[in-house]
């Protein structure tokens, strides 16, 4: 029997991507709300309480309102792609690669929060090092994240597309300069860090793709480690994960012209690639993935597959 899935907010960037991944699947029936009734709470409540799983691709407050429409006796599972529930009690964080407890919780949970794109890269890099004792929760960390403009939603997409239609290049644009980005709580909460990291996000003039970078002074680690040691920790930690790839020491071979690491090489996939560069004193930890893939819709489909007891990899490209 096919699983019935409702995408609430199907016309948004993430919702469209999820719909594209599900529409040809024989094991999923996409349930849609009548266009004329899309603002009816009664109609939405009826759908939410009748499907096997709903994916919320909504702003934070509408996402909370949608959850409030659920009956206590309904069996519907929820995946919320907004920021609303990423650190909320009773919600499972949808990053199954972090350790077995996350994947097991996804199988059992009714309420699942889909990770933010920037946070996904940071947590993937830092969580194993804290688990291994290389870093402590008192560590003060920073990250830079270069992202495609699709992450800004329809308004930003329209702005960039207009500039491109007029053959105007847009230079890289840092934002969230008040250091209060909405992904910071989950970066801190799901790594256990005492201090929120110093976060410097930058929008690039490309549609999709992401490169998250975390610098480390090796002398600040809790024990003596090298760049090679950190790479080996990642390789062992993510060894059995089909969507995680850790590059070997000769990862210079993936650099364009032997110099440049492109943020777009994982586009259209659900793969996250990890790199460790550096010297005897410093390391540069890097995560590359599609901000609309493993950073949003791909992660949501992966979490949906696990929550519904389906093959975790079906419908996704690694």
C-alpha positions as CSV (number, residue, x, y, z in Angstrom):
1,X,0.0,0.0,0.0
2,X,1.3,3.4,-0.9
3,X,2.1,5.9,1.8
4,X,0.1,9.1,1.7
5,X,2.2,12.3,1.9
6,X,1.1,15.9,2.0
7,X,3.5,18.7,1.2
8,X,2.2,21.8,2.9
9,X,3.8,24.7,1.0
10,X,4.3,22.8,-2.2
11,X,4.8,26.0,-4.3
12,X,7.8,27.2,-2.4
13,X,11.4,26.4,-3.3
14,X,11.8,23.5,-0.9
15,X,8.3,22.2,-1.5
16,X,8.8,22.1,-5.3
17,X,12.0,20.2,-4.9
18,X,10.4,17.6,-2.6
19,X,7.4,17.3,-5.0
20,X,9.9,16.7,-7.9
21,X,11.6,13.9,-5.9
22,X,8.3,12.2,-5.0
23,X,6.0,12.6,-8.0
24,X,7.3,9.5,-9.9
25,X,7.5,7.2,-6.9
26,X,5.3,4.1,-6.9
27,X,5.4,3.8,-3.1
28,X,4.2,7.4,-2.4
29,X,0.8,9.0,-3.1
30,X,1.1,12.8,-2.9
31,X,-2.0,14.3,-1.4
32,X,-2.8,17.9,-2.5
33,X,-5.1,20.5,-1.2
34,X,-7.6,22.1,-3.6
35,X,-6.2,25.5,-4.7
36,X,-9.4,27.3,-3.8
37,X,-9.3,25.8,-0.3
38,X,-5.6,26.2,0.4
39,X,-6.3,28.9,3.1
40,X,-9.1,26.9,4.8
41,X,-8.0,25.6,8.2
42,X,-10.8,23.1,8.2
43,X,-9.6,21.6,4.9
44,X,-6.0,21.6,5.9
45,X,-6.8,20.0,9.2
46,X,-8.7,17.2,7.4
47,X,-5.8,16.5,5.2
48,X,-3.1,16.7,7.9
49,X,-5.0,14.3,10.1
50,X,-5.6,11.7,7.3
51,X,-2.2,11.2,5.7
52,X,0.7,9.1,6.8
53,X,3.2,12.0,6.8
54,X,3.1,15.7,6.2
55,X,6.1,17.8,5.2
56,X,5.8,21.5,6.2
57,X,7.6,23.8,3.8
58,X,6.3,27.0,5.5
59,X,7.5,30.0,7.4
60,X,7.9,29.5,11.2
61,X,4.5,30.7,12.4
62,X,2.4,29.0,9.8
63,X,4.4,25.8,10.6
64,X,3.4,26.1,14.2
65,X,-0.2,26.7,13.2
66,X,-0.2,23.6,11.0
67,X,1.1,21.5,13.9
68,X,-1.7,22.9,16.1
69,X,-4.3,21.5,13.7
70,X,-3.3,17.9,14.4
71,X,-5.6,15.8,16.5
72,X,-4.1,14.0,19.5
73,X,-5.3,10.6,18.2
74,X,-4.1,11.1,14.6
75,X,-1.2,8.9,13.4
76,X,0.3,11.5,11.0
77,X,4.0,12.0,11.2
78,X,5.3,15.6,10.7
79,X,8.6,16.8,9.1
80,X,9.0,20.5,9.6
81,X,11.4,22.2,7.2
82,X,11.1,25.6,8.9
83,X,13.2,26.8,11.8
84,X,10.3,26.6,14.3
85,X,11.0,23.3,15.9
86,X,14.7,22.5,15.3
87,X,15.5,22.8,19.0
88,X,12.1,22.2,20.4
89,X,11.5,19.6,23.1
90,X,9.8,16.5,21.8
91,X,11.1,17.0,18.2
92,X,13.7,14.7,16.7
93,X,16.5,16.4,14.7
94,X,16.6,14.9,11.2
95,X,20.3,14.2,10.7
96,X,20.5,10.4,10.8
97,X,24.2,10.3,10.0
98,X,25.2,11.8,13.3
99,X,24.9,8.6,15.2
100,X,22.6,5.6,15.6
101,X,20.4,7.3,18.2
102,X,19.3,9.9,15.6
103,X,18.3,7.3,13.0
104,X,16.5,5.2,15.5
105,X,14.6,8.2,16.8
106,X,13.5,9.0,13.3
107,X,11.9,5.6,12.9
108,X,9.9,6.1,16.1
109,X,9.2,9.8,16.2
110,X,6.0,11.5,15.2
111,X,7.6,15.0,15.1
112,X,10.8,15.6,13.1
113,X,12.6,18.8,12.4
114,X,14.6,19.1,9.1
115,X,18.0,20.7,9.6
116,X,19.0,24.1,8.3
117,X,21.5,24.1,5.4
118,X,24.3,26.1,7.0
119,X,23.8,24.1,10.3
120,X,24.0,20.8,8.4
121,X,27.6,21.5,7.3
122,X,28.8,22.8,10.6
123,X,27.3,20.0,12.7
124,X,28.6,17.3,10.3
125,X,32.1,18.7,10.8
126,X,32.0,19.4,14.5
127,X,29.8,16.6,16.0
128,X,32.3,13.8,15.4
129,X,35.2,15.8,16.9
130,X,33.3,16.5,20.1
131,X,32.2,12.9,20.3
132,X,35.8,11.8,19.9
133,X,37.0,14.2,22.5
134,X,39.1,16.3,20.0
135,X,37.1,19.3,20.8
136,X,35.3,20.3,24.0
137,X,31.9,21.9,24.4
138,X,33.6,25.0,25.8
139,X,35.4,25.5,22.4
140,X,34.9,28.9,20.7
141,X,34.5,28.2,17.0
142,X,33.8,30.1,13.8
143,X,32.5,29.2,10.4
144,X,32.1,30.8,6.9
145,X,29.4,29.5,4.7
146,X,29.1,30.3,1.0
147,X,25.7,29.5,-0.4
148,X,23.7,29.8,-3.7
149,X,21.0,32.4,-3.8
150,X,18.2,29.8,-3.9
151,X,18.4,29.6,-0.1
152,X,16.9,33.0,0.2
153,X,13.6,32.0,-1.2
154,X,11.5,33.4,-4.0
155,X,12.3,37.1,-3.3
156,X,16.0,36.7,-3.5
157,X,15.8,34.3,-6.4
158,X,13.8,36.9,-8.4
159,X,16.3,39.6,-7.6
160,X,19.2,37.5,-8.8
161,X,17.4,36.3,-11.9
162,X,16.6,39.8,-12.9
163,X,20.2,40.9,-12.5
164,X,21.3,37.9,-14.6
165,X,18.8,38.7,-17.3
166,X,20.4,42.1,-17.6
167,X,23.8,40.5,-17.7
168,X,24.8,42.1,-14.4
169,X,27.1,40.0,-12.2
170,X,26.4,40.2,-8.4
171,X,29.5,40.1,-6.2
172,X,29.5,37.8,-3.1
173,X,27.3,39.4,-0.4
174,X,27.9,38.7,3.3
175,X,24.7,39.0,5.4
176,X,23.4,38.4,9.0
177,X,26.1,40.8,10.1
178,X,24.4,41.3,13.5
179,X,25.6,37.7,14.3
180,X,22.1,36.4,15.1
181,X,21.4,34.1,12.2
182,X,18.4,31.8,12.7
183,X,20.6,28.6,12.3
184,X,22.8,29.4,15.3
185,X,20.5,27.8,17.9
186,X,20.6,24.4,16.2
187,X,24.4,24.7,15.6
188,X,24.9,25.2,19.3
189,X,22.1,23.0,20.6
190,X,22.9,19.9,18.6
191,X,26.6,20.0,19.2
192,X,26.3,20.9,22.9
193,X,28.6,23.9,22.5
194,X,28.5,26.3,25.4
195,X,29.1,29.3,23.1
196,X,27.3,29.8,19.8
197,X,29.8,29.8,16.9
198,X,30.9,33.0,15.2
199,X,29.0,32.7,11.9
200,X,29.8,34.5,8.6
201,X,27.3,33.5,5.8
202,X,27.9,34.7,2.2
203,X,25.5,34.6,-0.8
204,X,27.2,33.9,-4.1
205,X,26.0,34.6,-7.7
206,X,25.0,31.0,-8.3
207,X,21.6,29.3,-7.9
208,X,22.4,26.3,-5.7
209,X,25.4,24.7,-3.9
210,X,27.1,25.3,-0.5
211,X,30.5,25.3,1.0
212,X,30.8,25.4,4.8
213,X,34.3,26.1,6.3
214,X,35.5,25.8,9.9
215,X,39.0,26.9,10.8
216,X,40.9,25.2,13.7
217,X,44.1,25.9,15.5
218,X,45.3,22.4,16.3
219,X,46.9,23.7,19.5
220,X,43.4,24.4,20.8
221,X,42.3,20.7,20.5
222,X,42.0,18.7,23.6
223,X,44.8,16.3,22.6
224,X,47.6,16.4,20.0
225,X,46.2,15.8,16.5
226,X,47.1,16.3,12.9
227,X,45.2,17.1,9.8
228,X,45.5,13.4,8.9
229,X,44.1,12.4,12.3
230,X,41.0,14.5,11.8
231,X,40.5,13.1,8.3
232,X,40.8,9.6,9.7
233,X,38.2,10.4,12.4
234,X,35.7,11.5,9.7
235,X,36.4,8.5,7.6
236,X,35.7,6.1,10.4
237,X,32.7,8.0,11.7
238,X,30.9,8.2,8.4
239,X,32.2,5.0,6.9
240,X,28.8,3.3,6.6
241,X,26.9,6.4,5.5
242,X,25.9,6.4,1.8
243,X,25.4,10.1,1.5
244,X,28.6,11.1,3.3
245,X,32.0,11.1,1.5
246,X,35.3,12.0,3.1
247,X,38.1,12.9,0.7
248,X,41.5,11.3,1.0
249,X,44.7,13.2,1.6
250,X,45.2,13.8,-2.1
251,X,42.0,15.8,-2.4
252,X,43.9,18.5,-4.3
253,X,42.7,16.5,-7.3
254,X,39.2,17.9,-6.9
255,X,40.3,21.5,-7.1
256,X,39.5,23.4,-10.2
257,X,42.7,24.4,-12.0
258,X,44.5,22.9,-9.0
259,X,43.5,25.9,-6.8
260,X,39.7,26.3,-6.4
261,X,37.1,24.3,-4.5
262,X,33.8,24.7,-6.2
263,X,30.6,25.0,-4.0
264,X,28.4,23.5,-6.8
265,X,30.0,20.0,-7.4
266,X,27.3,18.2,-5.3
267,X,24.3,19.9,-6.9
268,X,21.3,17.7,-7.8
269,X,22.5,15.0,-5.2
270,X,22.0,14.3,-1.6
271,X,25.7,13.8,-1.0
272,X,27.7,15.8,1.5
273,X,31.5,15.8,0.9
274,X,34.0,16.5,3.7
275,X,37.5,17.8,3.2
276,X,40.3,18.5,5.7
277,X,43.1,20.8,4.6
278,X,45.8,22.5,6.6
279,X,49.4,22.5,7.9
280,X,51.2,21.4,11.1
281,X,49.5,24.2,13.1
282,X,46.1,24.8,11.5
283,X,43.3,22.8,9.9
284,X,40.5,23.9,7.6
285,X,37.4,21.7,7.8
286,X,35.1,21.9,4.9
287,X,31.7,20.5,3.9
288,X,30.3,20.7,0.4
289,X,26.7,19.9,-0.5
290,X,23.6,21.1,-2.3
291,X,21.7,23.6,-0.2
292,X,18.5,22.4,-1.9
293,X,19.6,18.7,-1.5
294,X,21.2,17.5,1.7
295,X,20.6,21.1,2.9
296,X,16.8,21.0,2.5
297,X,14.6,18.8,0.3
298,X,16.9,15.9,-0.1
299,X,17.3,15.7,3.7
300,X,13.5,15.9,4.0
301,X,13.0,13.0,1.6
302,X,15.7,10.9,3.4
303,X,14.0,11.6,6.8
304,X,10.6,10.7,5.3
305,X,11.9,7.4,4.0
306,X,13.3,6.5,7.4
307,X,10.2,7.7,9.3
308,X,7.9,5.6,7.0
309,X,10.0,2.5,7.1
310,X,11.1,2.7,3.5
311,X,14.4,2.3,1.8
312,X,16.4,5.3,3.1
313,X,18.1,5.9,-0.3
314,X,15.1,5.6,-2.6
315,X,14.4,8.7,-4.7
316,X,17.8,10.2,-3.8
317,X,21.1,10.5,-5.8
318,X,24.3,9.9,-3.9
